[in-house]
Each structure stands twice: as C-alpha cells, then as structure tokens.
Amino acid sequence: MGDDDGVPVATLVARWSPYEGTRPGDLELKRLWVEPTHRGRGHSKVIMRVAEEAGRRAGATRLILETGLRQPEAMALYERLGYRRMTNYGEYADEPESVCYAKDLPTRVLVLNGTMGAGKTTTAAAVHDLLAERGARSVFVDGDYLCQATPADPTDPHHQRLMFASLAALAPLWRESGYGFVVLPRVVEDGDDRARYAAALSAADAGLASVAVVRVTASEATRLARLTEREPEGYWRDMALARTVELEGILDDLRLDDAVVTTEGRDRLEVAAEVMGAADWQ
C-alpha cells in the first residue's frame, strides 16, 4: 500500500497456513506494518480489508493471525474487524504472551445458469480450471448429478429438494477440507433458488454463502447442433431438442441472472474469464 506518490507506507504478508492444527483453507496474515510517520491514519484497517478481499478471491475459508498481549491497539483493531480469539496455533501454542485470532469467510458460490446446450457444464469446468491456475481453493460439482434418481416425487419432478439437501450435507465437508469456492452448473427457474443456495452452502461461523448467478447462452442453431451430437437417439435427444427452445424462452422472461454471457463461437476459457469477471471472481 502506497501514498499518493507511490511510496510504500503499509505492508502485510499472507500465506496458506503451514501449521498442524490449523485447517486447510486457513490463510495466515503476518507482518502487518505501517510506516511510523503514517500511523494513526487508518492504514491498518484498510490493508486488513484488502487482505480479507484477497482471501475471498483465493477461496480461503478462514483468516488467522497472531498478535501479542503487549499490542492492545492491534487486538482492538482485529476485534473491531470481526476477528475472534482462537486457540493458539503452531509456534505460538505455548507462548503465553501470544494471542491468536480467526475470522471465517462465507463460501462463495457461482451458479452457471442456462438452457440445455448453452454450455453450462463446459463453462463451469473452465472456471474451475482458471481458479486452479491461480492457486485458489474450489469445488466443482454438476447440480444435475445430485438429481439423478428415480422415481421422481410428483411434487418435486426435477429433484430440486434433493439437490439442496445434498448440497447442505456436502457443505460442511467442503468447508472442513478448506474449499471456499463452489462452482455449480444448474438451471435456475425459481426466484427463491438464490436464497436456497445461500442457505444450503452456509457455514455456522461465516453465515450465508455469497451467491452469484451467471447465465450462459448460445444461438438456437448452435444449441440444437450440440445436443444432436451429445444426446443418444430417441427419447433423450427429442426431449432435449424441444426443451432447449422452451427453457430459453422461460429464462429470458425470468431474468434471474446477475449477467448473461454468450458461448457462441468462443473459447471456453475466454467465456470462463468473462463469467468470473461478471461474478466479481477475478
């Protein structure tokens, strides 16, 4: 962090915690320092907020740090920012003067919406690949795979309740394993689904998940060609070819998305990068 002339006035180091006893997904903040002549101007608070945002963009599930009993100003700052005392970890475990803090971060969820053949799953997989390239911690699961069950409940023909119950059961496992991003392709036809995703993927100490819904689309001709190549002949192909047209109209009318991105004639990674930008995941 620099002043108006670009001269550094504050720094902070962050790293994935190497300590046994901490969690996967713990991002440790270290060496917060403000140049003495610039202290008292709120720089510490600003750089802590920057570190928190960096943690979110890395898929961290928790921020942790160590300070000391002889630094009451630092302790007060962390507590104002929502940090809570935790058991001392690593090299600080037996240090009576050390105080360790933690702040849980909400899970971030990206739902890839779109009609059949629009490229939801392909784009979601590409988003997952881009997150992996930058070292972020993410889970990719196709919502449709959580709904493959027969027979269907007549009151829940698309197994939406089953999917949300499955996500709620998986969410603690993903959090425990330190994955702060969830990438999930699934059609969104209900205005209440955003709140259902937020609740299903919530965390006890971090609250509701943060949910972005981005729709991918392509021309009808492109979608029909993709589905003809993808689906076996017979019932599934006939259903898909009819459903893609019907569902595109429904999604156009509903407008439940934060953004709409075309996959028409584009590289999957290019599309994924635009989707991530639209979801504020870049």
C-alpha positions as CSV (number, residue, x, y, z in Angstrom):
1,M,0.0,0.0,0.0
2,G,1.5,3.4,-1.0
3,D,0.9,7.1,-0.6
4,D,-0.1,9.5,-3.3
5,D,3.4,9.4,-4.7
6,G,3.5,5.6,-4.7
7,V,5.9,5.3,-1.8
8,P,5.1,2.2,0.3
9,V,3.6,3.1,3.7
10,A,2.0,-0.2,4.8
11,T,2.6,-3.9,4.1
12,L,1.1,-7.2,5.1
13,V,2.1,-10.8,4.2
14,A,-0.4,-13.6,3.7
15,R,0.2,-17.3,3.2
16,W,-1.6,-20.6,3.4
17,S,-1.1,-21.8,7.0
18,P,1.6,-24.4,7.2
19,Y,0.8,-25.3,10.8
20,E,-0.5,-28.6,12.0
21,G,-3.7,-28.0,14.0
22,T,-5.0,-25.3,11.6
23,R,-7.4,-26.0,8.8
24,P,-7.0,-26.4,5.1
25,G,-8.2,-23.1,3.7
26,D,-6.7,-21.1,6.6
27,L,-4.9,-18.0,5.2
28,E,-2.5,-16.7,7.8
29,L,-1.9,-12.9,7.9
30,K,1.6,-11.9,9.1
31,R,3.8,-8.9,9.5
32,L,1.3,-6.1,9.3
33,W,3.4,-2.9,9.3
34,V,2.7,0.8,8.8
35,E,5.5,3.3,8.3
36,P,5.7,5.3,11.6
37,T,5.1,8.7,10.0
38,H,1.8,7.4,8.5
39,R,0.4,5.7,11.6
40,G,-3.0,6.9,13.0
41,R,-4.5,7.4,9.6
42,G,-6.4,4.2,9.3
43,H,-4.0,2.4,7.0
44,S,-4.0,-0.8,9.2
45,K,-7.8,-1.1,8.8
46,V,-7.6,-0.5,5.0
47,I,-4.8,-3.1,4.4
48,M,-6.7,-5.6,6.6
49,R,-9.7,-5.2,4.4
50,V,-7.5,-5.7,1.3
51,A,-6.2,-8.9,2.8
52,E,-9.7,-10.1,3.5
53,E,-10.7,-9.5,-0.1
54,A,-7.6,-11.3,-1.3
55,G,-8.6,-14.2,0.9
56,R,-12.0,-14.3,-0.6
57,R,-10.5,-14.3,-4.1
58,A,-8.2,-17.2,-3.2
59,G,-11.1,-19.3,-1.9
60,A,-9.9,-19.1,1.7
61,T,-12.5,-20.2,4.3
62,R,-10.8,-18.5,7.3
63,L,-8.2,-15.8,8.1
64,I,-6.0,-16.4,11.0
65,L,-3.3,-14.3,12.7
66,E,-1.2,-13.9,15.8
67,T,-0.5,-10.8,17.9
68,G,0.6,-10.2,21.5
69,L,-0.9,-9.1,24.8
70,R,1.5,-6.2,24.6
71,Q,-0.2,-4.9,21.5
72,P,-3.6,-3.8,22.8
73,E,-4.2,-1.5,19.8
74,A,-3.7,-4.3,17.4
75,M,-6.1,-6.6,19.4
76,A,-8.7,-3.9,19.5
77,L,-8.4,-3.4,15.7
78,Y,-8.8,-7.1,14.9
79,E,-11.8,-7.3,17.2
80,R,-13.5,-4.3,15.6
81,L,-13.0,-6.0,12.2
82,G,-14.8,-9.1,13.4
83,Y,-12.0,-11.4,14.4
84,R,-12.5,-13.7,17.4
85,R,-10.0,-15.3,19.8
86,M,-8.9,-18.8,18.8
87,T,-6.7,-21.4,20.4
88,N,-3.0,-20.5,19.8
89,Y,-1.6,-22.5,16.9
90,G,1.7,-23.6,15.6
91,E,4.8,-22.0,17.1
92,Y,2.5,-19.8,19.3
93,A,0.8,-22.7,21.0
94,D,3.0,-22.4,24.2
95,E,3.6,-18.7,24.1
96,P,1.7,-17.1,27.0
97,E,2.1,-13.6,25.6
98,S,0.7,-14.6,22.2
99,V,-2.9,-14.1,21.2
100,C,-4.3,-15.7,18.0
101,Y,-7.4,-14.6,16.1
102,A,-9.6,-16.0,13.4
103,K,-12.3,-14.7,11.0
104,D,-14.4,-17.1,9.0
105,L,-15.2,-16.1,5.4
106,P,-18.5,-17.1,3.7
107,T,-18.4,-19.7,1.0
108,R,-18.7,-18.1,-2.5
109,V,-21.0,-19.9,-4.9
110,L,-21.2,-19.4,-8.7
111,V,-24.2,-20.9,-10.3
112,L,-24.0,-21.3,-14.0
113,N,-27.5,-21.0,-15.4
114,G,-28.6,-21.6,-19.0
115,T,-30.8,-23.8,-21.1
116,M,-29.8,-27.2,-22.4
117,G,-26.9,-27.0,-24.8
118,A,-25.9,-23.5,-23.8
119,G,-22.6,-24.6,-22.3
120,K,-23.2,-24.5,-18.5
121,T,-21.1,-27.5,-17.6
122,T,-18.3,-26.7,-20.0
123,T,-18.0,-23.2,-18.7
124,A,-18.2,-24.3,-15.1
125,A,-15.3,-26.7,-15.7
126,A,-13.3,-23.9,-17.3
127,V,-14.0,-21.6,-14.4
128,H,-12.7,-24.4,-12.1
129,D,-9.6,-24.7,-14.2
130,L,-8.9,-21.0,-14.1
131,L,-9.3,-20.9,-10.3
132,A,-6.8,-23.9,-10.1
133,E,-4.3,-22.0,-12.2
134,R,-4.2,-19.1,-9.7
135,G,-4.0,-21.5,-6.7
136,A,-7.5,-20.8,-5.5
137,R,-9.4,-23.4,-3.4
138,S,-12.5,-24.5,-5.2
139,V,-15.1,-27.3,-5.7
140,F,-16.8,-28.1,-9.0
141,V,-20.0,-30.2,-8.9
142,D,-22.7,-30.5,-11.6
143,G,-26.0,-29.9,-9.9
144,D,-27.7,-32.4,-12.3
145,Y,-25.5,-35.2,-10.9
146,L,-27.1,-34.6,-7.5
147,C,-30.6,-35.1,-9.0
148,Q,-30.2,-38.4,-10.9
149,A,-32.7,-40.5,-9.0
150,T,-35.8,-42.5,-10.0
151,P,-38.7,-42.4,-9.4
152,A,-39.3,-38.7,-9.1
153,D,-41.5,-37.3,-6.4
154,P,-44.6,-35.9,-8.2
155,T,-44.3,-32.7,-6.1
156,D,-40.6,-32.3,-7.0
157,P,-40.2,-33.7,-10.5
158,H,-36.8,-32.1,-11.1
159,H,-35.4,-33.2,-7.6
160,Q,-34.7,-29.7,-6.5
161,R,-35.3,-30.5,-2.9
162,L,-33.0,-33.5,-3.2
163,M,-30.3,-31.3,-4.7
164,F,-30.4,-28.6,-2.0
165,A,-30.5,-31.3,0.7
166,S,-27.4,-32.9,-0.9
167,L,-25.6,-29.6,-1.1
168,A,-26.4,-28.9,2.6
169,A,-24.9,-32.3,3.5
170,L,-21.8,-31.7,1.4
171,A,-21.2,-28.1,2.5
172,P,-19.6,-29.0,5.9
173,L,-17.3,-31.5,4.2
174,W,-16.1,-28.9,1.7
175,R,-15.6,-26.3,4.4
176,E,-13.7,-28.8,6.6
177,S,-11.5,-29.5,3.6
178,G,-10.9,-25.8,3.1
179,Y,-12.7,-25.1,-0.2
180,G,-14.1,-21.6,-0.2
181,F,-15.4,-21.5,-3.8
182,V,-18.2,-23.7,-5.2
183,V,-18.8,-23.8,-8.9
184,L,-22.1,-25.3,-9.8
185,P,-23.9,-25.6,-13.2
186,R,-27.7,-25.9,-12.8
187,V,-30.8,-24.3,-14.4
188,V,-32.3,-21.6,-12.2
189,E,-36.0,-21.3,-12.8
190,D,-37.2,-20.2,-9.4
191,G,-36.5,-16.7,-8.0
192,D,-36.1,-18.2,-4.5
193,D,-33.3,-20.6,-5.6
194,R,-30.6,-17.9,-4.9
195,A,-31.6,-17.8,-1.2
196,R,-31.8,-21.6,-1.2
197,Y,-28.2,-21.9,-2.4
198,A,-27.1,-19.3,0.1
199,A,-28.7,-21.3,3.0
200,A,-27.6,-24.8,1.8
201,L,-24.0,-23.7,1.5
202,S,-23.9,-21.6,4.6
203,A,-21.4,-22.1,7.5
204,A,-22.1,-21.8,11.2
205,D,-19.3,-19.3,11.8
206,A,-19.5,-17.5,8.5
207,G,-23.2,-17.2,7.8
208,L,-25.0,-17.4,4.4
209,A,-23.0,-18.2,1.3
210,S,-22.4,-15.4,-1.2
211,V,-24.2,-16.4,-4.4
212,A,-23.7,-15.2,-8.0
213,V,-25.9,-16.4,-10.8
214,V,-24.4,-16.0,-14.3
215,R,-26.3,-17.3,-17.4
216,V,-24.6,-18.6,-20.5
217,T,-26.4,-18.7,-23.8
218,A,-25.9,-19.5,-27.5
219,S,-28.0,-19.4,-30.6
220,E,-30.7,-21.9,-31.1
221,A,-28.9,-23.4,-34.1
222,T,-25.7,-23.9,-32.1
223,R,-27.6,-25.4,-29.1
224,L,-29.5,-27.8,-31.4
225,A,-26.3,-28.9,-33.1
226,R,-24.6,-29.5,-29.7
227,L,-27.5,-31.5,-28.3
228,T,-27.8,-33.6,-31.5
229,E,-24.1,-34.6,-31.2
230,R,-24.3,-35.1,-27.4
231,E,-27.6,-36.9,-26.8
232,P,-28.3,-40.5,-27.8
233,E,-31.1,-41.0,-30.4
234,G,-34.6,-41.5,-29.1
235,Y,-36.3,-40.0,-26.1
236,W,-33.4,-38.0,-24.6
237,R,-32.5,-36.3,-27.8
238,D,-36.1,-35.5,-28.7
239,M,-36.7,-34.2,-25.2
240,A,-33.5,-32.1,-25.2
241,L,-34.2,-30.5,-28.6
242,A,-37.7,-29.4,-27.5
243,R,-36.7,-28.4,-24.0
244,T,-33.8,-26.2,-25.1
245,V,-36.2,-23.9,-27.0
246,E,-38.8,-23.8,-24.3
247,L,-36.4,-23.2,-21.5
248,E,-34.5,-20.4,-23.3
249,G,-37.8,-18.5,-23.5
250,I,-38.5,-19.1,-19.9
251,L,-35.1,-17.9,-18.8
252,D,-35.3,-14.8,-21.0
253,D,-38.6,-13.9,-19.3
254,L,-37.4,-14.7,-15.7
255,R,-34.2,-12.6,-15.8
256,L,-32.8,-14.1,-12.6
257,D,-29.2,-13.6,-13.5
258,D,-26.5,-11.2,-12.5
259,A,-25.2,-11.3,-16.0
260,V,-25.6,-13.1,-19.3
261,V,-22.5,-14.3,-21.3
262,T,-22.6,-15.9,-24.8
263,T,-20.6,-19.0,-25.6
264,E,-21.2,-18.7,-29.3
265,G,-18.1,-19.4,-31.3
266,R,-15.8,-18.7,-28.3
267,D,-13.0,-20.5,-26.5
268,R,-14.2,-22.0,-23.2
269,L,-11.5,-20.2,-21.2
270,E,-12.4,-16.9,-22.7
271,V,-16.0,-17.4,-21.7
272,A,-15.0,-18.5,-18.2
273,A,-12.9,-15.4,-17.7
274,E,-15.8,-13.2,-18.7
275,V,-18.1,-15.2,-16.4
276,M,-15.7,-14.8,-13.5
277,G,-15.5,-11.1,-14.1
278,A,-19.3,-10.8,-14.2
279,A,-19.4,-12.6,-10.8
280,D,-16.7,-10.5,-9.3
281,W,-14.5,-13.6,-9.0
282,Q,-11.5,-12.2,-10.9
